[in-house]
Amino acid sequence: MKRRIAALMLGMVVMAVSLTGCGKADKAPAAQPEKTAEESASAEESVQVEDSTQAEDSAQSAEDGSVGSDKEAEITIYTYYSEAAKVTIDAALPQMQKLYPNVTFHIEHRTDADGSVLRTRAAVGELPEIMELTGALTETFVQSDDILPLDDAIERTGFMDKFIPGALDGKQFADGHYYAIGPSIPENAMFYYNKAVFEELGLSAPKNYDEFKNVIQTLKDAGKIPLALFGQEQWPGLQMYDLAVIAEGNVEGIGALEKENIITSDEAYLRAAEKLQELVQMGLIGSGAFSTNSAQAMENVKLGNAGMYFCGAWYLTDCAEYGDNIDFFDYNPFADAGKEEELRWYKSGGKAAAGGYGVSANCEDPDLIKEIALQFSIEKTRAATKATSAINLLSEDVQPDQPRSESFERYATSVTSYENMSKYGWALESPELYTVLQSSTEKLLTGTVEPEAYIAELDQLISEIE
């Protein structure tokens, strides 16, 4: 596992060595749920794209004539379309329009974190032509014949050759076909902190659990919110639990539960729950956390009202606007003293998983739509590097428009040391498992259930999943 991760990371860093910047690769793989989007974001936004100088500046995608078409079509792309993702997509669309001048593109913002919206639309036969899918949702749509295999278009366009080795790992299904695809950049979940607040209070980034508790207590005593958790979304709480499980020695975290129900036999899950309960009782997240959205949580950290924030590595791009005042923990703060170095390079979230852009089986021109879905993934990846200074996953050299922050520079150069990454909840193959883990962990974080009862409830619910 380490060799595979190191090979991918080294490839990314080598590609990025000449870059002056690096930031968030937009979350096309594994249909990133509403990670940093405000809940009030528009559910649908249509984009009519006309030719622009940005298209002229983009690298030519069809030098050999393998992509591009004069066909007329009207296509809806259902994808995450907020914050940095909006910047990336808006930068990619002019080149798409250049390649497909007679296609009208509509971008529909993905509002669901668990695929519930698309499942409902599939039931009534109203899926968009192109959609961003998690691995679990892809599996569901493969079984229901709602999406098409992409193999023919992948072969025809030379799609695999457009990316560095490892960028498309984990996208092939057990039957040997590709149904949803897009490059994966490892963006693990981690704690961020306001450096000015920490310095003011004489704190440093904690390396173990005892230091973490001291940070929380000091922040609380100073009248600060220790952690600005955007609990309006359930995934951050679940991923914190995953990080705590990793600290107890189970480096696969919640992902290990996909193989068998070991929630009661592996003490790591109970010990992780006990640590979270202790921190919650200390006042880790404070009141109002479960009605707080991502933008509000970010603002609290930015203004110094809160000391910490928990999110994925994509936040490194968003926090760049705050200068170098926002940084992240290098170590797992749930690790016991003496285990810091041993556990340092086992991270929560970011493992390559199935998912990406898929194509509806009911589209009118499958060959065209499949080609457009693949090309959109390429253009979006290129635009992410240019517009948000993301690590370049394409085999071509792409230069970013802006330099990356100091913290992101450190992140990019450290990923080659990773021993293992666990899965994000939305990358779990079973949507039912994801649902029960999220809802039960939310109860744990609200303090309404004891750790033993939490484990017992999960044991029962997981056992009932078919």
N, C-alpha and C positions, 0 to 999 in steps of 0.2 A: 504493500500500500504506500509506504513512504517513497519507494522508488518511482511509482506512478505519479504521485503528487509532486515530487521534486522535479521530475522530468517536465511536467506541465508548467510548474512555477518557473523553473529555470528558463524554459522557452519564452515565457511571458516577460520575464525580467530582461532577458537578452534582447528581445524585441523592443523593450522600453528603455534600454540603456542610453540610446541617443536622444530620447525624448526630453524635452524640457519640463514636461508635466505629466501627471497621471491622476486620474480620478475615477469616478463611478462608471463602470460599464453598466448600461441600463439593464434592468432585471428581466430580460426576455426569457432566459431559461427558468424552468420551474415556476412559471407564472407567478412571480413574486406577488403575494397578496398585498393588501393596503399597508405596506411597510412604513412609509413615511408620508402618505397622502392624507390630507384633511378629509374627514368624512363628508364634508359639504361639497366636495369637488363635483363638477358637473358630470352626470351619468352619461351624457352623449355629447360629442362635439364633432361637427363635420368640418373637414378641412379641404378647401379647394386650393390646389397648388398650381401656381403659374411659374414660368421659367424665371430663374433668378441667377445672379452672379455666383451664388453659393453652388448651384449645379455645375457651373463652368469650372469652379475650383475643385470640385470633387474628383477623385480618381476615376478614370474611365472603367466601368464595370463590364463592358462588352466589347473588348478589343477584338475578340475572335468572332463576334457576331452571334454568340451562343445565347445571349439574352437580349430582351428588348422586343417590342411589338407595336405595330400601328393599329392593332385591334381596338375597337371601342368596347368599353365595359364600365360598370359602376361597382366598386368594390368597397365593402366595409371591413376594416381591420379592428378587431376587438383586442385591445391591449392596454396595459397600464400607461396612463397619459396624464401625469401630473408631475410637478416639480422638475427635477433633473431629467426625468423620462420625457417630459414634454419638450424640453430643450433639444434632447437627442432626436426625437421623432421629427420635430419641426425642421431640423437640419438635414434629416435623411430624405424627407419627402420631395424636395426639389430635384434631387438626382433620380428618384423614382419616376417623377413626372417627365424628366428628360428621356428616360428609357422607354416609358409607356405614355406617350403624349396624348393619347385619346382615352386614357383611363381616368375616371373621376374617383379619387380616394376619399373615403370617409373614415376618420379615426373615431372609434367609440371607446370611451374611457371604461376600463374594467373596474367595476365597483365591488365585485365579490371576492372574498378571500378564500372561499372553499369550493368555488365552482358552481354554487347553487343557482346563480343566474343562468349560466349556460345550460345546466341540466334542465331547468324549466323551459328554456327556449328550444332545446333539443326535443323535448316531449311534444311540442306543438309544431315541430318542423320549421323553426325560424332561426336557425343558427346563422351567424355572419359568415361570409365567405372565408375569411382568414381569422383565426383566433389564437390567442396566447393561452397555452394549456399547461397545467401541472402534469406530472407523471400519472398520478391517480386518476385525474380527469381524462387523460389520454386513454388510459386503460379502459375506463368506462365507455368512452366513445368508440373504441375499437370493438368492444364486445357488442355494442348496439349498432355497429355499421354506420355511425354518424360522421366519421372522418375517413379520408382517403390515404392509402400508403403513398409515400413521397419518393420511393426508390427510383422510379423512372426519371423523374425530374432531377434528382440528386446526381444520377449518372450522366444525364444529358448536359447538365450545366457545369459539371466538374466542381460541384459545391464543396466537397470534402477538401479539395486541394486549396481552397481559398483561405483555410484556417491553419494555424500552427498545430502541430501534433498534440493531442490530448484535449483540445478545446471542445471537441464534440463527443468525448467519452460519455458512455452511459445513456446515449440517446436511442440505441437500437433495442427493439423489443425482443422478447424471448422467441418470437416466431421468425426473427431475422429481418423484419421490416422496420422502416422508419415512418412514423406517423406524425410526429411533431418534433421539430428540431430547431436548435439555435445554440450558439456557443455558451459555455458556462465559465464564468470567472469565479474563483473561490472568494466569496465574501462572507466571512464568518461573523457571527453575532458577538458583540463585545460591549464592555462598559466604556463610556466616554466620560470625561470630567472637565470642569472649568478650571484651568490652571491658576487663574488669578484668585479664585475662591480658595483653592487648596493652599496656595502660597500664603494668603492672608491668614489662614488658620494653622499654618505650620504643618500641613499635611503633604504627603507624597503618595503616588499611586501605590495601592496596597499590592503585596505579593502573595499574601496568604490570608486565611480566614480571620485570624486574630487581628491583623492589621486592618482588614476590611471592617470588622466590627468597630474598631477605634475610629475609623473614618466616619462611619455612620453616626456614632454617638457624638463625635465632635461637630459634625454638621448640624445635627439636631439641636445640640446645646447652643449653637450659634444662631439658631432661628432659621436655618436653611432647610429646604426639603432635601433630604439625603439623595433620593433618586426620583427624577421626573419620569415616571413610568406612564406611557400613553396606553393605559389600560382599556381605553375604548376599543382597542384591538387586542385580541387574546394572544396572538403569537409571541409578543415579547416576553410575557410571563412564562409561557411554555419553554421558550428558548433559554431563559434564565435557569429554569429547572433542569434543562438538558445540560447546561454548563455545570451545575451543581452535581449532577450524576457523574459527569466526566471527572470531576474533582475527587469523587469517591472511588475512582479506578475503573469504571465502565466507560471506556473511551468511545463507544458507539452511542452512548446516551439513550435517548428515546428510540432511536433507530433499531436498537437491539430487540425491541418488542415486536418488530415486524416478523422476526423469525419464529419466536415462541413467546408465550406469556411467562416471563420470568420476573414479573413485577414483585412477587412475594418471595421468590427464592434468592434473588440477588439483593443483598442488604444495601447496595449503593442507592437504590431508589428510596428506601426509607430514610437513610441517613441524609440524603439530599433534601428530602421533604422536611426533616427536622431542622436543618440549617435554615431553610427558607422561612419556616415558621418562626424561628428565633429572631431572624432579621426583621420580619414583619412586626413582631411584637416590640422590637426596638424602635419601630417607626420608620422603617426603610422607605416606604412609598408614601406615607402620609394620606390625609383624607382627600377625596376627590380624584384619586388616580384613575378610577374606572370610568370616569366621565371625561377624562382628559384625552384629547387627540394629539397626534404627533406634532403638529405645528405649535400647539400650546406648550407641550413638553419641551420642545427645542427652545422656545422663547424663554422659558423659565431658566434653562441652563445658560443661554446667551446673556441674560440680564443678571445672572448671579443669584437668582432666587433659589436655585437648586444647584447642588454640587455635581450630580451625576445624571447620566442619560444612558439608556440601553437600546442599541439598535445594531443593524448590520453594517458591514464595512462600506456599503454604498453611501453612508452618512458622511464619510470623509470628504466627499465632494460637496455636500450641502454645508458642512461646517467650515469649509474653506473661506466662506464669506466673513467669518468671524476672525480671520487672521489665524495666528498660531496660538490662540487662547484656548482652543479645544483640543484635547489629546485623548488617547485611549490607554487602557491598562494592557501592559504586555503580558501579565501573568493572570492565571485563573484565581480570582479573589476568594473562591470557595475552597481552595486547596489548604490542607492542614499544614502547619509549620513543619518544615523539613521535606515537604513534597513539592516545593515550588518549582525547582528545576526539572524534576521528573515529569511533571504534568504540563510544563510550559507550552509545549508545541502540540498539544492535543486540543483542538479547537471545536467550538460549537457552531454547527451550520456550515454550509458551503460544499458538502460532498456532491459530486456530479450525480445528476439524476435525470431520468427520462423527462421529457417535456420540451416545450418550445412553441413554435408556430405550426399549427395544423390547418387543414383545409376541409371545409364542409363537403360531405358526400353529395349534397344537393346543389352544388354550384353549377352554373350553366356551361362553363368552359374549363374543365378540370386541368388541362395541360397549361393553359395560360395562368390560372389562379395558383397552381402549385409553383410555377416558375416565379411568379410575383412574390409569393410567400417566402421563398428561399432568397430571392434578391433583396427583399425588404430586410431580412435578417442580416444580410451582408452590409447593406447601406446603413442600417441602424448601428451595427458594430463599428463601422468606420466613423460614423458621425459621433458616436459616444467618445471615441478617442480624441477626435478633433474638438468637439464642443464642450466636453466635460473632462478632458484630460485623462480619460480612462486608460488602463493598460491595454495595449493593442493585441488582440487575439487573431488578427488577420495575418496571412503569410506575407502580405505586402507591407512596405514601410509606410506608416501613417504618423504624421507629426501632429501633436496637439497644438491648439491655439493658445492655451494658457499654461503656465507652470503649475505643478501640483504643490500642495502644502507640505510643510515639513513632516507632519504626522503621516500623511499618505506616502511620502517618500520612504519613511521608516517601515510602514506596512508593506509596501511593494518589495522592499529588499529583504523582508523577514520571511515571506511566505515560502521560500525554498527550504526553510528549516522545519516546516510543519511535518509532524509525524502522522497525523490523522485528522480528518474533519468528520464530524457527525452530520446528520441530515437536519435541515429545517423541517418543521412539522408539515408544511405544505408539500414537501418532497416525499413524504411517506407514501407507499404504494396503496395503502388503505385509507380512504377518506373517513371511514368510520373510526379508525384508530385515531386519526388526527382530531376528529371532533370530540371524542371522549377525553383525550388527553388535555385538550384546550379547556373544556368546560370544568373538568375536575381540578385542574391546576389553578384556574381562576378562583375556585372556592378556597383552595389552600392559601392563596395570596390575600384573600379578603379576611382570613382568620376565622372563617365559619366552619372549618373542619380540621380535626386533629390529624397529624401525619399518619397514624395507624389507620384511621378511618379513610383517609385519602387513598392509601395503598389498597385497602380492602375494597373500596368502591371501584378503583381501576381494575382490580383483579376480576371482579364480577363483570364489569362492562366489557373488558377485553375478551373474556371467556365467551361472551354472547355474540361476538363478531364472527360472522360466517367467513 
